Amino acid sequence: MPKELTIEVEPDSELAHAFKDADVSNITIVSDGERYRLIREDAMDWDVSRIREHFARFSGFLTERESEEIKDMIYHAREAGSEHHFAE
């Protein structure tokens, strides 16, 4: 089952107008007893030049050795978390 599904709604449709007129950030749609939640997303205004500046500023923030150590810690934590100690 996909984690996300996008359904395009015609902008002049009754459903689109109901969404626009709703003064809430969460909407629940009920169909045949099944409930579906819609959460309004704010439009993101990406400033590509600022993003590039941040990448340039923070790239190399960790040394290669530090990043490898962090990956090793995560790997070992996942391994330890998946070990089961059942009573025999």
BELMO-V456079 format. One record per pair of residues at least 12 apart in sequence whose ideal C-beta (glycine too) atoms are under 10 Angstrom apart, sorted by the first residue. I is the first residue (numbers start at 1). J is the second residue. Records with the same first field share a line. If there is no record, write none. Layout:
I: J / J
//
This chain:
7: 38
15: 29
19: 38 / 40
22: 38 / 40
24: 38 / 40
25: 38 / 39 / 40 / 41 / 42
26: 38 / 39 / 40
27: 39 / 40
//
